[in-house]
């Protein structure tokens, strides 16, 4: 306050000022306690909803296991074990919360829950842990270890992170640089309502872990595998066309072949004629193996449905496939695997075959064309705008079949510069830019080319342009970056990129990258 001699009136004003500050601090403390209480309520509501969701997931997996024990039985067993471990730990935490609230008259009066005595006495005994504290640590470590041993590999890190109890020495580093035991750091000396919210947060982590484990069993790849509505039917054939009168050899299979996935009912027709089991088809190794004749030349349609029992209900998977029966060929069929163009500087895969003629009896020639195996070829076009491929072969009767096909030659499109795998305009902190790698991308290109960067130019507003060798900022570029302000647009341009396995090919000029500094 003021120095020197003060009047009685000034002393009174100073005293009132101190009382006013104390009242503000008291009110702020009550508001903070109330905030912890509200947060605890929200967490408990969320836990209740997650519990319902987890039960629904577990029920769905149980139904799948009852329908196909071979496929889903082991998953359901693991899910039950995780559910049991989670419930035991959750109930322990709930019991701890009940003990914490025993002496509280009004569980909603959070402003009065400022005492830290309960957990201080429950978990600690002097500088050591009490029996209650030892059990608290054992419960969290046991749950973390046992669940991590069951969940898929992708979730192990998440489980360990959620229930981390400090570093390797069991301690955490405080703001002042000193280290303290994890349990003391998080649970000693806190108001009752704050500790209550922390325990409820642990329960939320338990529910989230249980949810992640169950979802990994029913969603993603497994969800696609479980739901029959996600399947499509494919016509599997030994060859693409058949001679008139030749016996057709093929099968209708699901997109994911699985010997344990068998239809409960088959309703199929061939060109409107109903097919019968034993005569026209047989079910073997999850396939509906067709035993029909290829028929007369022309298109033939197989239609109907395969019936599966899913979740106790009848699910129909529609079948609609066609195959073609053709007369003996008099011309070759040539098709590019990607499109009717080939790219200069790229090994373009191609398939060249003649229906009815074995691949080893077919020959193809063109500048830059080489056979890999069977009907698979590689085309590395040279100069010019087009290339013509000639294919020929001999039919079993000795007749020669020959055909030509022309393809356009195009250059590889202009690459886009990238930083941290992102092209165009990017936002990132200064520190991230220092560590990021400059690259080049071919967006929406049909081939996966491995591009590398040998150098680039780096420009910070108001600073000289820096030429950098390599893929990352060097010392000069980092020095210039330190002078950039928040919101500055840093440019990375004149990027020198090349194809790692074809350095002789000159790529088009790489488009620049603009990075907005966010801090």
C-alpha positions as CSV (number, residue, x, y, z in Angstrom):
1,X,0.0,0.0,0.0
2,X,1.2,3.6,0.5
3,X,4.4,4.4,2.4
4,X,4.9,6.9,5.1
5,X,2.4,8.0,7.7
6,X,-1.2,7.1,6.8
7,X,-4.4,8.7,8.0
8,X,-7.0,6.5,9.8
9,X,-9.3,6.9,6.8
10,X,-6.5,5.6,4.4
11,X,-5.8,2.7,6.7
12,X,-9.6,1.8,6.6
13,X,-9.5,2.0,2.8
14,X,-6.5,-0.3,2.6
15,X,-8.1,-2.8,5.0
16,X,-11.3,-2.8,2.9
17,X,-9.2,-3.3,-0.2
18,X,-7.5,-6.4,1.3
19,X,-10.8,-7.8,2.3
20,X,-12.1,-7.3,-1.2
21,X,-9.2,-9.2,-2.7
22,X,-9.7,-12.1,-0.3
23,X,-13.3,-12.3,-1.2
24,X,-12.5,-12.4,-4.9
25,X,-10.0,-15.2,-4.3
26,X,-12.6,-17.1,-2.3
27,X,-15.2,-16.8,-5.0
28,X,-12.7,-17.9,-7.6
29,X,-11.8,-21.0,-5.5
30,X,-15.5,-21.9,-5.3
31,X,-15.9,-21.4,-9.1
32,X,-13.0,-23.7,-9.7
33,X,-14.4,-26.4,-7.4
34,X,-17.7,-26.1,-9.1
35,X,-16.0,-26.5,-12.5
36,X,-14.5,-29.8,-11.3
37,X,-17.9,-31.0,-10.2
38,X,-19.5,-30.1,-13.5
39,X,-16.7,-31.9,-15.3
40,X,-17.2,-34.9,-13.1
41,X,-21.0,-35.0,-14.0
42,X,-20.2,-34.8,-17.7
43,X,-17.7,-37.6,-17.4
44,X,-20.1,-39.8,-15.6
45,X,-22.8,-39.2,-18.2
46,X,-20.4,-40.0,-21.0
47,X,-19.3,-43.2,-19.1
48,X,-23.0,-44.3,-18.9
49,X,-23.5,-43.8,-22.7
50,X,-20.2,-45.6,-23.5
51,X,-21.3,-48.5,-21.3
52,X,-24.5,-48.9,-23.3
53,X,-22.6,-48.7,-26.6
54,X,-20.0,-51.3,-25.4
55,X,-22.8,-53.7,-24.4
56,X,-24.3,-53.3,-27.9
57,X,-21.0,-54.1,-29.5
58,X,-20.4,-57.1,-27.3
59,X,-23.9,-58.4,-28.0
60,X,-23.3,-58.1,-31.8
61,X,-20.0,-60.0,-31.5
62,X,-21.8,-62.7,-29.4
63,X,-24.4,-63.1,-32.2
64,X,-21.6,-63.5,-34.7
65,X,-19.9,-66.1,-32.6
66,X,-23.1,-68.1,-32.3
67,X,-23.5,-68.0,-36.1
68,X,-19.9,-68.8,-36.9
69,X,-17.9,-70.1,-33.9
70,X,-14.9,-70.9,-36.0
71,X,-14.4,-67.4,-37.2
72,X,-15.7,-65.2,-34.3
73,X,-15.4,-67.5,-31.3
74,X,-11.8,-66.5,-30.4
75,X,-12.7,-62.8,-30.8
76,X,-15.7,-63.0,-28.6
77,X,-13.6,-64.8,-25.9
78,X,-11.0,-62.0,-25.9
79,X,-13.8,-59.4,-25.8
80,X,-15.4,-61.1,-22.8
81,X,-12.0,-61.1,-21.0
82,X,-11.5,-57.4,-21.7
83,X,-15.0,-56.7,-20.5
84,X,-14.4,-58.7,-17.3
85,X,-11.0,-56.9,-16.6
86,X,-12.6,-53.5,-17.3
87,X,-15.6,-54.1,-15.1
88,X,-13.5,-55.3,-12.2
89,X,-11.3,-52.2,-12.4
90,X,-14.2,-49.9,-13.0
91,X,-16.1,-51.3,-9.9
92,X,-12.9,-50.8,-7.8
93,X,-12.8,-47.1,-8.8
94,X,-16.5,-46.7,-8.2
95,X,-16.1,-48.1,-4.7
96,X,-13.3,-45.7,-4.1
97,X,-15.5,-42.8,-5.2
98,X,-18.3,-44.1,-2.9
99,X,-15.9,-44.0,0.1
100,X,-14.8,-40.5,-0.9
101,X,-18.4,-39.2,-0.8
102,X,-19.5,-41.0,2.5
103,X,-19.1,-37.9,4.6
104,X,-20.5,-35.4,2.1
105,X,-24.1,-34.3,2.9
106,X,-24.9,-32.7,-0.4
107,X,-23.1,-34.4,-3.4
108,X,-24.0,-31.4,-5.6
109,X,-22.5,-28.7,-3.3
110,X,-19.0,-28.8,-5.0
111,X,-17.9,-25.5,-3.4
112,X,-17.6,-27.3,0.0
113,X,-15.6,-30.2,-1.4
114,X,-12.3,-28.6,-0.8
115,X,-10.8,-31.0,1.7
116,X,-8.0,-33.3,0.6
117,X,-8.0,-35.5,3.8
118,X,-9.6,-38.6,2.3
119,X,-7.2,-39.6,-0.4
120,X,-4.2,-38.2,1.6
121,X,-5.1,-40.7,4.3
122,X,-6.3,-43.5,2.0
123,X,-3.3,-43.6,-0.3
124,X,-0.4,-42.2,1.7
125,X,1.3,-43.0,5.0
126,X,4.0,-40.4,5.7
127,X,6.4,-40.4,2.8
128,X,5.4,-43.9,1.8
129,X,2.3,-45.4,0.3
130,X,-0.4,-46.9,2.6
131,X,-2.0,-50.3,1.8
132,X,-4.7,-48.4,0.0
133,X,-2.1,-46.6,-2.1
134,X,-0.3,-49.8,-3.0
135,X,-3.5,-51.4,-4.1
136,X,-4.4,-48.3,-6.2
137,X,-1.1,-48.6,-8.0
138,X,-1.4,-52.4,-8.4
139,X,-4.9,-52.1,-9.9
140,X,-3.9,-49.6,-12.6
141,X,-0.7,-51.5,-13.5
142,X,-2.4,-54.9,-13.6
143,X,-5.2,-53.6,-15.7
144,X,-2.8,-51.9,-18.2
145,X,-0.6,-55.1,-18.5
146,X,-3.4,-57.6,-18.8
147,X,-5.5,-55.6,-21.3
148,X,-2.4,-54.7,-23.4
149,X,-1.7,-58.4,-23.7
150,X,-5.1,-59.1,-25.3
151,X,-5.9,-56.1,-27.5
152,X,-4.6,-56.0,-31.2
153,X,-1.1,-54.7,-31.7
154,X,-2.4,-51.4,-33.0
155,X,-4.1,-50.6,-29.6
156,X,-1.3,-51.6,-27.2
157,X,0.3,-48.2,-27.4
158,X,-3.0,-46.5,-26.6
159,X,-3.6,-48.7,-23.6
160,X,-0.1,-48.1,-22.2
161,X,-0.4,-44.3,-22.8
162,X,-3.9,-44.0,-21.1
163,X,-2.7,-45.8,-18.0
164,X,0.8,-44.5,-17.8
165,X,2.2,-44.3,-14.3
166,X,5.1,-42.0,-14.9
167,X,8.4,-42.7,-16.6
168,X,10.6,-45.8,-16.1
169,X,11.3,-44.7,-12.5
170,X,7.7,-44.2,-11.8
171,X,8.1,-40.4,-11.4
172,X,7.1,-37.3,-13.3
173,X,8.9,-34.1,-13.8
174,X,7.4,-31.0,-12.2
175,X,7.5,-27.4,-13.6
176,X,10.4,-26.5,-11.2
177,X,12.5,-29.4,-12.6
178,X,12.2,-31.7,-9.6
179,X,10.8,-35.2,-9.9
180,X,7.9,-36.6,-7.9
181,X,6.2,-40.0,-7.7
182,X,3.3,-40.3,-10.2
183,X,0.7,-41.0,-7.6
184,X,1.8,-38.1,-5.3
185,X,1.9,-35.8,-8.3
186,X,-1.7,-36.6,-9.3
187,X,-3.6,-37.4,-6.1
188,X,-1.9,-35.9,-3.0
189,X,-3.2,-32.6,-1.6
190,X,-6.0,-32.1,-4.1
191,X,-9.5,-30.9,-3.2
192,X,-12.0,-33.8,-2.8
193,X,-14.0,-32.7,-5.9
194,X,-10.9,-32.6,-8.1
195,X,-9.8,-36.1,-6.9
196,X,-13.4,-37.3,-7.6
197,X,-13.2,-35.9,-11.2
198,X,-9.7,-37.5,-11.7
199,X,-11.0,-41.0,-10.6
200,X,-14.0,-40.6,-12.9
201,X,-11.6,-39.7,-15.7
202,X,-9.8,-43.0,-15.0
203,X,-13.1,-44.7,-15.4
204,X,-13.6,-42.9,-18.7
205,X,-10.3,-44.3,-19.9
206,X,-11.4,-47.8,-18.9
207,X,-14.6,-47.4,-21.0
208,X,-12.7,-45.9,-23.9
209,X,-10.2,-48.8,-23.9
210,X,-13.0,-51.3,-23.8
211,X,-14.8,-49.5,-26.6
212,X,-11.6,-49.3,-28.8
213,X,-11.0,-53.0,-28.3
214,X,-14.6,-54.0,-29.2
215,X,-14.7,-51.6,-32.2
216,X,-11.4,-53.1,-33.6
217,X,-13.2,-56.5,-33.6
218,X,-16.4,-55.2,-35.3
219,X,-15.3,-52.3,-37.4
220,X,-12.7,-51.5,-40.0
221,X,-11.6,-54.6,-41.8
222,X,-13.5,-56.9,-39.5
223,X,-16.7,-54.9,-40.1
224,X,-16.3,-55.4,-43.8
225,X,-15.7,-59.0,-43.2
226,X,-18.6,-59.5,-40.9
227,X,-21.3,-57.8,-42.9
228,X,-22.5,-59.8,-45.9
229,X,-23.9,-56.6,-47.5
230,X,-20.3,-55.5,-48.1
231,X,-19.6,-58.5,-50.3
232,X,-19.7,-58.6,-54.1
233,X,-19.8,-61.6,-56.3
234,X,-17.0,-62.3,-58.9
235,X,-16.9,-64.7,-61.8
236,X,-13.7,-66.7,-61.6
237,X,-12.7,-68.2,-64.9
238,X,-9.7,-70.2,-66.2
239,X,-9.7,-68.0,-69.4
240,X,-11.5,-64.9,-70.7
241,X,-13.4,-66.6,-73.6
242,X,-14.6,-70.1,-74.7
243,X,-15.1,-71.8,-78.0
244,X,-18.7,-72.7,-79.0
245,X,-19.7,-76.0,-77.5
246,X,-16.7,-76.1,-75.1
247,X,-17.5,-76.9,-71.4
248,X,-17.5,-73.8,-69.3
249,X,-15.1,-73.9,-66.3
250,X,-15.5,-71.3,-63.6
251,X,-17.1,-70.4,-60.3
252,X,-19.0,-67.6,-58.6
253,X,-17.2,-66.6,-55.5
254,X,-17.5,-63.8,-52.9
255,X,-15.1,-60.9,-53.1
256,X,-13.2,-62.4,-50.1
257,X,-12.9,-66.1,-50.5
258,X,-13.3,-68.0,-47.2
259,X,-14.0,-71.7,-46.8
260,X,-16.0,-71.0,-43.6
261,X,-18.3,-68.6,-45.5
262,X,-21.0,-70.8,-47.1
263,X,-24.4,-69.7,-48.3
264,X,-27.4,-71.2,-46.6
265,X,-29.3,-71.1,-49.9
266,X,-28.5,-70.7,-53.6
267,X,-31.0,-69.3,-56.1
268,X,-29.4,-69.0,-59.5
269,X,-30.4,-68.9,-63.2
270,X,-28.4,-69.1,-66.4
271,X,-30.1,-67.2,-69.2
272,X,-33.3,-67.5,-67.3
273,X,-33.0,-71.3,-66.7
274,X,-32.9,-72.3,-63.0
275,X,-29.7,-74.1,-61.9
276,X,-29.9,-77.2,-59.7
277,X,-27.3,-78.4,-57.2
278,X,-25.4,-81.4,-58.2
279,X,-26.2,-81.1,-61.8
280,X,-25.4,-77.4,-62.6
281,X,-23.4,-76.4,-59.5
282,X,-21.8,-77.6,-56.3
283,X,-20.9,-75.8,-53.1
284,X,-17.2,-76.4,-52.2
285,X,-14.7,-74.4,-50.0
286,X,-17.1,-71.4,-49.8
287,X,-17.5,-71.3,-53.6
288,X,-20.5,-72.0,-55.8
289,X,-18.7,-74.1,-58.4
290,X,-20.5,-74.0,-61.7
291,X,-20.8,-77.2,-63.8
292,X,-22.6,-75.8,-66.9
293,X,-21.7,-75.7,-70.6
294,X,-20.4,-72.6,-72.1
295,X,-23.3,-72.7,-74.6
296,X,-23.6,-71.0,-78.0
297,X,-21.6,-67.9,-79.0
298,X,-22.7,-64.7,-77.3
299,X,-23.2,-63.3,-73.8
300,X,-24.7,-65.4,-71.1
301,X,-26.1,-64.0,-67.8
302,X,-26.0,-65.7,-64.4
303,X,-28.5,-64.0,-62.0
304,X,-30.1,-64.7,-58.7
305,X,-28.9,-64.5,-55.1
306,X,-27.0,-66.2,-52.4
307,X,-28.7,-66.4,-49.0
308,X,-26.8,-66.0,-45.7
309,X,-28.0,-65.9,-42.1
310,X,-26.7,-62.8,-40.5
311,X,-27.5,-61.6,-37.0
312,X,-30.3,-64.2,-37.0
313,X,-31.9,-62.6,-40.1
314,X,-32.0,-63.7,-43.7
315,X,-29.6,-61.7,-45.8
316,X,-29.6,-61.9,-49.6
317,X,-26.5,-61.1,-51.6
318,X,-27.5,-60.4,-55.2
319,X,-25.7,-62.2,-58.1
320,X,-25.5,-60.6,-61.5
321,X,-22.6,-61.7,-63.7
322,X,-22.0,-62.4,-67.4
323,X,-19.6,-64.3,-69.4
324,X,-19.0,-64.4,-73.2
325,X,-18.7,-67.4,-75.4
326,X,-17.0,-66.6,-78.7
327,X,-16.1,-68.4,-81.9
328,X,-12.5,-69.1,-82.8
329,X,-10.6,-65.8,-82.9
330,X,-9.1,-64.2,-86.0
331,X,-7.5,-61.1,-84.3
332,X,-5.4,-60.4,-81.2
333,X,-6.6,-58.5,-78.2
334,X,-4.2,-55.9,-76.9
335,X,-4.9,-53.7,-73.9
336,X,-2.9,-51.4,-71.8
337,X,-3.3,-52.1,-68.1
338,X,-3.6,-48.4,-67.2
339,X,-5.3,-46.7,-70.2
340,X,-4.8,-46.2,-74.0
341,X,-1.7,-44.2,-73.3
342,X,1.8,-45.0,-72.2
343,X,4.1,-42.6,-70.3
344,X,7.7,-41.7,-71.3
345,X,10.1,-42.3,-68.4
346,X,7.9,-45.0,-66.8
347,X,7.9,-48.8,-67.1
348,X,4.3,-49.2,-68.4
349,X,2.8,-52.6,-67.6
350,X,0.8,-54.1,-70.4
351,X,-1.1,-57.4,-71.0
352,X,-1.0,-58.9,-74.5
353,X,-2.8,-62.1,-75.3
354,X,-4.9,-63.8,-78.0
355,X,-8.0,-65.7,-76.7
356,X,-7.7,-69.4,-77.4
357,X,-3.9,-69.3,-77.9
358,X,-1.5,-70.1,-75.0
359,X,0.7,-67.1,-74.0
360,X,3.9,-68.9,-74.9
361,X,2.6,-69.1,-78.5
362,X,2.0,-65.3,-78.7
363,X,4.7,-62.8,-79.6
364,X,4.6,-59.0,-79.5
365,X,7.0,-56.4,-80.8
366,X,7.4,-52.6,-80.6
367,X,10.2,-50.1,-79.7
368,X,10.8,-50.3,-76.0
369,X,8.5,-53.4,-75.4
370,X,9.8,-56.3,-73.3
371,X,8.1,-59.5,-72.1
372,X,8.2,-60.1,-68.4
373,X,6.3,-63.4,-68.2
374,X,3.2,-65.0,-69.8
375,X,1.0,-62.2,-71.2
376,X,2.7,-59.5,-69.1
377,X,4.9,-57.0,-70.8
378,X,6.7,-53.7,-70.0
379,X,6.7,-50.8,-72.3
380,X,9.4,-48.0,-72.0
381,X,8.5,-45.7,-74.9
382,X,11.2,-43.4,-76.5
383,X,10.7,-40.3,-78.6
384,X,7.6,-39.5,-80.6
385,X,3.9,-39.1,-79.9
386,X,2.7,-42.7,-80.6
387,X,3.9,-46.3,-80.6
388,X,2.4,-49.2,-82.5
389,X,2.4,-52.7,-81.0
390,X,2.2,-55.8,-83.2
391,X,1.0,-59.1,-81.7
392,X,0.8,-62.4,-83.5
393,X,0.2,-66.1,-82.6
394,X,-0.8,-69.4,-84.1
395,X,-4.2,-71.2,-83.4
396,X,-4.2,-74.9,-82.7
397,X,-5.1,-75.5,-86.4
398,X,-1.9,-73.7,-87.5
399,X,-3.6,-70.5,-88.7
400,X,-1.7,-67.3,-87.9
401,X,-3.5,-64.4,-86.2
402,X,-1.9,-61.0,-86.2
403,X,-3.1,-57.5,-85.1
404,X,-1.7,-54.0,-84.4
405,X,-2.7,-51.4,-81.9
406,X,-1.5,-47.8,-81.5
407,X,-0.9,-46.1,-78.1
408,X,-0.3,-42.4,-77.4
409,X,2.9,-41.4,-75.7
410,X,2.7,-38.8,-73.0
411,X,5.2,-37.2,-70.7
412,X,5.0,-37.5,-66.9
413,X,2.9,-34.5,-65.6
414,X,4.3,-31.7,-63.6
415,X,5.1,-32.7,-60.0
416,X,3.9,-30.6,-57.0
417,X,6.3,-29.6,-54.4
418,X,5.5,-30.8,-50.9
419,X,6.5,-30.3,-47.3
420,X,5.8,-33.0,-44.8
421,X,3.9,-34.8,-47.6
422,X,1.5,-31.8,-48.1
423,X,1.4,-29.9,-51.3
424,X,0.3,-26.3,-52.2
425,X,-0.4,-24.0,-49.3
426,X,0.5,-25.4,-45.8
427,X,0.2,-24.1,-42.3
428,X,2.7,-25.2,-39.6
429,X,4.7,-24.1,-36.6
430,X,8.3,-22.8,-37.2
431,X,9.8,-25.8,-35.4
432,X,7.9,-28.3,-37.5
433,X,9.2,-26.6,-40.7
434,X,12.8,-26.8,-39.5
435,X,12.4,-30.6,-39.2
436,X,10.2,-31.3,-42.2
437,X,11.4,-32.9,-45.5
438,X,10.9,-31.2,-48.8
439,X,9.6,-33.6,-51.5
440,X,7.8,-33.8,-54.8
441,X,4.4,-35.5,-55.5
442,X,2.7,-36.6,-58.6
443,X,-0.9,-36.1,-57.7
444,X,-3.6,-38.2,-59.4
445,X,-1.0,-40.0,-61.5
446,X,-1.6,-43.6,-62.5
447,X,1.9,-44.8,-61.4
448,X,3.6,-44.8,-58.1
449,X,7.0,-43.2,-58.8
450,X,9.6,-42.7,-56.1
451,X,10.6,-39.1,-56.4
452,X,13.6,-37.6,-54.5
453,X,14.7,-34.0,-54.1
454,X,18.3,-32.9,-54.4
455,X,17.9,-29.2,-53.6
456,X,15.6,-26.2,-53.5
457,X,15.4,-22.5,-52.9
458,X,14.0,-21.1,-49.6
459,X,12.6,-17.5,-49.3
460,X,11.5,-15.8,-46.0
461,X,9.8,-12.4,-46.5
462,X,12.3,-9.6,-46.1
463,X,15.3,-12.1,-46.2
464,X,17.6,-13.1,-49.0
465,X,16.7,-16.3,-50.9
466,X,18.7,-19.3,-49.7
467,X,19.8,-22.1,-52.0
468,X,19.6,-25.4,-50.1
469,X,21.2,-28.8,-51.1
470,X,19.3,-31.8,-50.0
471,X,15.8,-32.3,-48.7
472,X,15.8,-30.4,-45.4
473,X,16.6,-26.8,-44.3
474,X,20.3,-26.2,-43.7
475,X,21.8,-23.9,-41.2
476,X,21.4,-20.8,-43.4
477,X,17.8,-21.5,-44.2
478,X,17.0,-22.1,-40.5
479,X,18.8,-18.8,-39.7
480,X,16.5,-17.0,-42.2
481,X,13.5,-18.9,-40.8
482,X,14.2,-17.6,-37.3
483,X,13.5,-14.0,-38.6
484,X,10.0,-15.1,-39.9
485,X,7.0,-13.7,-38.1
486,X,3.7,-15.4,-37.3
487,X,1.6,-15.3,-40.4
488,X,4.5,-14.9,-42.8
489,X,4.3,-16.9,-46.0
490,X,7.6,-18.8,-46.5
491,X,8.2,-20.0,-50.1
492,X,10.0,-23.2,-51.2
493,X,10.5,-23.1,-54.9
494,X,12.9,-24.2,-57.8
495,X,12.7,-27.7,-56.3
496,X,15.1,-30.0,-58.1
497,X,13.4,-33.4,-58.2
498,X,14.2,-36.7,-60.0
499,X,13.0,-40.3,-60.3
500,X,15.2,-42.4,-58.1
501,X,15.4,-45.3,-60.6
502,X,15.5,-43.2,-63.7
503,X,17.7,-40.1,-63.1
504,X,18.2,-39.5,-66.8
505,X,14.5,-38.5,-67.3
506,X,14.1,-34.8,-66.9
507,X,10.9,-34.0,-65.0
508,X,8.8,-30.9,-65.7
509,X,9.4,-27.9,-63.3
510,X,8.1,-28.7,-59.9
511,X,5.4,-26.3,-58.5
512,X,6.4,-24.4,-55.3
513,X,5.1,-24.8,-51.8
514,X,4.0,-21.9,-49.6
515,X,4.2,-22.4,-45.8
516,X,2.3,-20.0,-43.4
517,X,4.1,-19.8,-40.1
518,X,1.6,-20.3,-37.3
519,X,3.8,-19.2,-34.3
